[in-house]
Amino acid sequence: MEYKDLRTDVDGVLIDLESFTEEYDIRIDLTEPVNMEELSGRFSRLFKLNIDGLNAYLLETPYLLRYVTHPHIVGEGLIGLFQDNASILQVVVSRFMLERFGKLVFAGDSELGKLFRLEDMGIVPLNTIKGENDIVLVIPVAGNHHGESLELLYEQAREQGGRVTVILFIGLLDEQLLYELSDVANSLGVDSIFLSMVGLGGKNSLGEGILYGPDIGMLEKRVLLNIGSVIDQSTLCKVLRDYPPGMDFTLHLVERIKEGMVEYLRSLLMKLLFLLEQPIFEPWQHELLLREAKSTRRQLVKYENG
């Protein structure tokens, strides 16, 4: 494996990327930058994943980086990040020129569709389509999607007269989910495109998507199992400066935006405190966990006090 640079700096600490990625099973050799002039000056980048049989991309933006590295962000703050990200997402989606294959409609989690602002991109809800139409099915994914859901959405489109030509998945994908959805789309005879935010996470034993770190569920059983993601090397270098290792980046709308915020923050704080007790981290990683625990505690007090 060739590296652009063997080291990166995190708060004055030089990290050897080769040994670090091997320790956490992080793959940084599968990405290829996509040249997009429209993203210049936005500090955002699109990467093509070189995985046989898959048409998959990774999108890195400042807003998505902040989301995945600061799990304490909830409520209006989280909504604001995705609103700010929407114009960049629109530019990237337009690059695929999907209108050639039919009308763009979205299906699945309507709240997630609103968060990604799909209607602002001219992507209409599936339930508004009637009659014979070639359609491109846009499905927002938060990590809790699965193949059975995809089959149901496909059948719903057919019942409304739609001929699904392409499926575009947008969201926070883990590698396991990517392959599952690809297999189902292939079984339906439909081409698929995947646009994952920041990276393809690894899935821990609790079903959570993480960028890198110990499997918390296994660690509670006193078993150390490190999990990594598929990510671009330059993105990883940015992630390492802020991401508390082992934290779930899956987007749980009810927990992080609606009535479940207090319980979500309590659970997050407990996980962080548990990890802080484990003698498995480097000092710089411990500092990131501590920083996030303090931010989470402040958020919790804020929302508990109303």
ZICORVEN-V349804 format. One record per helix or strand of 3 or more residues. SS is the DSSP state (helix for helix, strand for strand). FROM is the first residue (numbers start at 0). LEN is the number of residues. If there is no record, write none. Layout:
ss->[SS SS]
from->[FROM FROM]
len->[LEN LEN]
This chain:
ss->[strand strand helix strand helix strand strand helix helix helix strand helix helix helix strand helix strand helix strand strand strand helix strand helix helix helix helix]
from->[6 12 16 30 36 44 55 61 74 97 102 109 118 125 132 146 161 174 190 199 211 215 225 232 252 260 282]
len->[4 4 8 4 3 5 5 8 21 4 5 7 3 3 9 13 10 13 7 4 3 4 3 7 5 16 22]
